[in-house]
Amino acid sequence: MATKLASSSNSILLQNPNRKPNSIFNTAAVPHFSAKIKPFSIRCAATSTTPVTPIQAQTPDTDGRVFNFAAGPATLPAHVIKKAQGELYDWHGSGMSVMEMSHRGKEFLSIIQKAESDLRALLNIPEDYAVLFLQGGATTQFAAIPLNLCERDDSVDYLVTGSWGDKAFKEAQKFCKPKVIWSGKSEKYTKIPSFHGLEQSPDAKYLHICANETIHGVEFKDYPTPKNGLLIADMSSNFCSKPVDVTKFGLIYAGAQKNVGPSGVTIVIVRKDLIGNAQGITPVMLDYKIHADNNSLYNTPPCFCIYMCGLVFEDLLAQGGLEEVEKKNKKKADLLYNAIDESNGFFRCPVEKSVRSLMNVPFTLEKSDLETEFIKEAAKEKMVALKGHRSVGGMRASIYNAMPLAGVEQLVAFMKDFQARHA
Ligand SMILES: Cc1ncc(COP(=O)(O)O)c(C=O)c1O
C-alpha cells in the first residue's frame, strides 16, 4: 500500500494515491466492513515524515541469506521482509509498531481490511464467501470443519493422499462419521486416484481433500466433484501458488506459514450459507459464525502475522497475480524434476509424474547412505533444510512462491556436481 501522509501538523489523513476504486478506503469494495469503516484520521504528535514505499516486484536480494528449502515455516520474499523491517518501528507514521497496535484501532483495521481485499483480488473470491483470519493452525480446522458443517451422525468422505489428509480424517472421527473413500497409504502416498472410480457415500455432507500433501509431494491438478456439491480442501502448502476456482469449493483452509506469511494465522475461505450451523458443543473459538460476524476480530487476532500476509498478498499482486506466480513455480519445479529424472536413477522421486507437487519435491538417492552427506554439503553451500520429513526420509526441497529461481538453479547445479563426484 502506498499510503501518503497529508493534512495538518497534528492530524493526518491516510490517503493512497495509487489505489484504484477498490482501495482499502473504498469500503464498498469489502461489503462486510462497509458498515463499520469510514475514512479516518489519526492524530500524531508531530507531522510524520516516515517514507512509505510500495513493495516492488524485484529479484530477491539473497545477499547474506541462505536458500531455505524448509517445508514451513518457510522462506518469505526477501524484499517483503525488508519492507516489514522498514516499517517495524513506526508503521506509516503512526508512532507505533504493528505489534503494539490495538486490534480495534483504525490503523490495524486498515491493515486487515486491505489484506482481505488483496486476497479477494488474488483468488477472485466472490462476495458470497467469507474470508476469516484465525488461529490454531490448519490442525484446528481438522476439528472446526466437521463441527461447523455437520451433525454428530452425519457421514462425510475423506480422500486420503498423504499424512495430512489422514490426520484430518482421524480428527473428524470425534465429531461426525467420516469414511475414507480412497487411501494412497499402501502405495506410500505417491498417487491420486482417478475420480471416475471413486465410490462416494450418497449422503456425505462433504468430500475432504488435501490439495497438496506437504510431506509426500502429491498435488491435485484437478478436483473431484463431490456428490452433494461440497468440496473442502486443505490448501496449506499450495495456497496462492496458482489460480484456483474458489466457487468449486465449499471451504478452503490454509496455514499461512508456507506460502503467504509467518506461522500463527490460518486463513479460511468459506461459503457464507454454510456458516451458522455449528454443533452445540463447538467452542466459541472454532465457530465460523462468531468469527464471520466479527470480521475475524472476536478476540485478539494474530495482528503481526496478518500484517505480514497482507504484505505478501500485495507483493503477489505486484508480480501480476497468480497466473504469473504459477508460471514461475512451474519453471522452478520443471528444473528440479528434470534434474532428478535425467540423473539415470542417481536421484529418484517416488511420486507419479502427473501429480507431482509444484511446491514440495521429495527425492532420494540410489545410494541412500550418501543422503546425510548430501544434506551436509548442501548446507555448507547455503542451501538448508533439505532433509526429508522424519516419516519418509530422504530429501525434500520445498520450493514455495518465495524461493527464487536462483535457489533452484543452485540446488540443481549442486546435485549434478554431487552426482559427478559420487556416481
Ligand atoms: C497440508 C498441511 N495441512 C496441515 C498442516 C498442519 O498445519 P499447522 O501446523 O498449521 O496446524 C500442515 C503443516 O505442515 C500441512 O502441510
The ligand as an SDF file (V2000), in Angstrom:
LIG
                    3D

 16 16  0  0  0  0  0  0  0  0999 V2000
   -1.0190  -29.7600    4.1640 C   0  0  0  0  0  0  0  0  0  0  0  0
   -0.9190  -29.4380    5.6310 C   0  0  0  0  0  0  0  0  0  0  0  0
   -2.0320  -29.4680    6.3790 N   0  0  0  0  0  0  0  0  0  0  0  0
   -1.9980  -29.1820    7.6750 C   0  0  0  0  0  0  0  0  0  0  0  0
   -0.8210  -28.8720    8.3220 C   0  0  0  0  0  0  0  0  0  0  0  0
   -0.8210  -28.5460    9.7720 C   0  0  0  0  0  0  0  0  0  0  0  0
   -0.6690  -27.1820    9.8930 O   0  0  0  0  0  0  0  0  0  0  0  0
   -0.4430  -26.4480   11.2840 P   0  0  0  0  0  0  0  0  0  0  0  0
    0.9080  -26.8180   11.7620 O   0  0  0  0  0  0  0  0  0  0  0  0
   -0.5770  -25.0110   10.8850 O   0  0  0  0  0  0  0  0  0  0  0  0
   -1.5220  -26.8770   12.1930 O   0  0  0  0  0  0  0  0  0  0  0  0
    0.3700  -28.8260    7.5840 C   0  0  0  0  0  0  0  0  0  0  0  0
    1.6390  -28.4800    8.2400 C   0  0  0  0  0  0  0  0  0  0  0  0
    2.7050  -28.6120    7.7320 O   0  0  0  0  0  0  0  0  0  0  0  0
    0.3130  -29.1310    6.2050 C   0  0  0  0  0  0  0  0  0  0  0  0
    1.4220  -29.1040    5.4580 O   0  0  0  0  0  0  0  0  0  0  0  0
  1  2  1  0
  2  3  1  0
  2 15  2  0
  3  4  2  0
  4  5  1  0
  5  6  1  0
  5 12  2  0
  6  7  1  0
  7  8  1  0
  8  9  2  0
  8 10  1  0
  8 11  1  0
 12 13  1  0
 12 15  1  0
 13 14  2  0
 15 16  1  0
M  END
$$$$
